[in-house]
Amino acid sequence: MTQHTPTIEALGLQKRYGETLAVKGVDLAVYPGEIVGFLGPNGAGKTTTIKMLIGLLKPSAGTARIGGHDLQREPLAAKALLGYVPDQPYLPEKLTAREYIQLIAGLYQLDPSAARQRGEELLRLFGLEDRGDELLGGYSHGMRQKAALTGALLHHPKAFFLDEPTVGLDPRSARLIKDILREVAGRGTSVFMSTHILEIAERMCDRVFIINQGAIVASGTLDELRAGGDASLEDIFLSLTGGAEEAEVAEALV
């Protein structure tokens, strides 16, 4: 895979539920080493799009590729290259963190010794080394999030998907995750991150895609989206998703 080949690619991606077209022909490409923000109001189609991009949902039309592998035609090759952390990680509560690492290593057919070493590095990085033999069911939300990140990063994914990665985390943990994502991208991984926190997208992301009512309504760097102006990402987001009018009404009521 060359630098000019997208790690994550969607071509005409659609998802239909009955008569409702929830995702309307999404096209996007994310390249090695990029951190891309995926923004949109509630119900815009963010999570549905991510689930199609990682192979959890079958598209009604269009194609999703990871590392050039079609997720429908080559699911194992595509999924071997990706990691995914949902906004609410569901972890096996009766396993310890170290047992969970062993489980993930087995699923990805990793060398047990190398996976153990990598797992210990990640536990140490996330401050879980001393809690690694405790059951995941007893972990706090923040600890569960870190354990999920450990599992998702164990196999050095080329495409890393996160859905609201900093929700419910204290500022120190949120900062740690942001630093780790930048380091992961620095090693050539493509990071695709859905977030409601526009400040995080503004500070961290190389580019953003804004989705509204199932369609991409804007994409590019912050400078490109500003088009020579000095608007904040929040202003741009609200103007594109219809939130500007709501904000004006709320301000008038104060």
N, C-alpha and C positions, 0 to 999 in steps of 0.2 A: 504494500500500500504506500503510494507516494504521498508527498506533502500536499499535492493538489487533488488527491482522492478523498472524498468525504468519509469520515468514520461513521457518521450518522446521517442517513439520508431518507427523506420522505418524498414520494412522487405521487401527486394526486390522491393523497390518503383521505379516505372517506369512511365514516361509520354511520350507519342508519339503524334506527330503532323503530320498526314499523313505518309510519309515515313521517317520522321525525328524522331529519338529517342533522345529527349532532356535530359531526366534523365534515366540513365541506371542501374537500380537495386541497388538503394542506401540502405545500411544497416547502422543504427546508433542507439545508445541508450544514453540517458542523464538521470542522476540520481538526486534524490532530493539534493538540495543545490549546484549543480554544475553550474558554468558559462562556457558555451562552445562557442567557436568562430567558425563560419562557413565561410570559406575563399575560394575565387576563383576568377579568372579573369572575366571580363565582358562576359556574354553569357555562363558561365560555367554551369548554372542550379541552382544557389543559390535561386533566388526568386521563381522559379517554385517548387523547393523542399519544401521551407517554405510554399507556398500556399497549397501544398498537405498535409503537416503536420498539418495545422490549419483548413483544410476542405474547403478551397476556390476553390480548384481544385480537380477533381476526378482523382485518379491514373489510368493509363492504365493497370497496374498490380501492385501487391504487397499490403502491408498493412501499415497503419499509425495508431498508438495508442497514446492516451493521458491518463495517469493514468490507463492504462490497458483497456481502452474503444476504440474499433475499430471505427474510425471516419466515416466509411461508414455504419456500422451496428447500432452504438449507437451515432449518431451525437450530440444530445442534451447533453447527459452525458459527452461526450468528450469535447465539446466546453464550457461547464459550468466551466471547470477547467483551461481554457487558457485565456491569454491576448495577444494582438498583437498590435504593433505600426509599421506601414509601414514607409518607408523613407520619403514619402510625405503624411502626414496625411490629409485626406479629412474630415473636420468637418462641421457640420451644421452651416452655417455662420449667420443665423438669430436667433440662440440661444445664450444666454450668457453662460459663463462657468458653472455657478450654474445650469442653466436649462439643460445643457448637462449632468451634473452629475445626475440630476433627471431622464433624459432619460435613461442613462446607468443603473441606479438602477432599473428602471422598467423592462428593458430588461432581467436583471439577477434575477428579482423577489427578490430583497434585501429588508430588513426591511427599510422603509423610514427614520426613525429616525437614525438608525445606519449608513445608507448610507450617510445621511447629515453630520453626525459627521465625518465620514471617509473622505468625500469629502472636508470638511473644513480643516482637517489635511493635506491633500495632497496639497490643494491650498496654504496653509501657507508654506509648505515645498518647493514648487516650486516658491514662491514669487509672487503668483497670487491672494492672498487674497483680495487685494485692487482693483483688476481688474476683480473680479469674476462676476460682474454685467454688464460688457461690452460685446458687441456682439463678437463672435469668428471671424467673418469676418473682424474685425478691428485689430486682433492680428498679430504681427510679426511672422516670421517663427519659431523663438525660443519659443515664447509664445504658438504657436499652438502645437509645439512638446511637451511642458510641459502639455498642456491641454489634449493632446492625452494620455500621460503617466498617468495622473490623472484618465482618464476614464478606461484605461487598468488595472490599479492597484486597482480600487475601490473594486473589489470583492475578493481580496487576491488570485490571480490565482496561481495554482500549477505549471503551465508551462507558461513561459513568453517569447514571441518571439519579437525580434526587428530587423528591417531591416535598417542598417546604422543609428544607433541611434544618433550619434553626428555630422552628416553632417549639415553644415550651422549654427552650434551653436558657440557662443563665448566661449573662454577657461573656463570661470567661470561656464557657464551652462553645458558644456561638463563634467567638473570635478564633478559637482553636480550629473549628471546622472550616472556617473561611481560609485560614492559613494552610490547612492541609489540602484543600481544594486547589489552591494556587500552586502548591508543590506538586500535586498530582498532575495538573495541567502542564507544569514545567517539564515533566517527563514524557510528554507527548500524548497523554490521555485527553480525550474530548469529554468535557463536563457539560451536561445538559440539566439545567436546574430550574424547576418551577418554584416561584416564590411570590407571596403577596407583599413582601417587604421591599418596596421600590428602592429604598436607600441601599440595601444589599446589592441589588442588581446594578445600581448606578456606580457603586464603588468597585464591584468585583468583576462584572461581566465585560468581555471584549465586544460582544454584540448581544442584542436582544431581539426576540420575536414577540410581537403582541398579537394575541388571538382574541377575537370577539365574535360571539354568536357562531362559533365553529369555523371561522375563516381567519387567516393571517391578514391583519390590517396594516401592519408595518413591520419592518425589520431593518437592522443595520446597527452601526455604532451609535453612541449617543450623539456624536457630532453630526452624523448623517441624519439622524432623526430630528435634530434641532434645525437642520437646513439653514445654517448661518445665523440662527437666532441664539438666545441664551436661556431658553425655556428649560425648566427642570424635567426630569423623567416623569415625575408625578403630573406635571402640567400636560405633557405630551400624552401620557397614558389616559388621563381623564378626557382630553379632547377627542381621542380616538375611540373611546369606549362609551361615550355618552355620560361619563361621570361629572363632567364640568358643570352641566346644568344642575345636577343634584347638589354639587358643592355650593353653587350660587344660592340655591334655595335654602340650604342648611345655614349658610352664612347670614341670609336675610332674616332667618328665624331667631338668630342669637340675639 
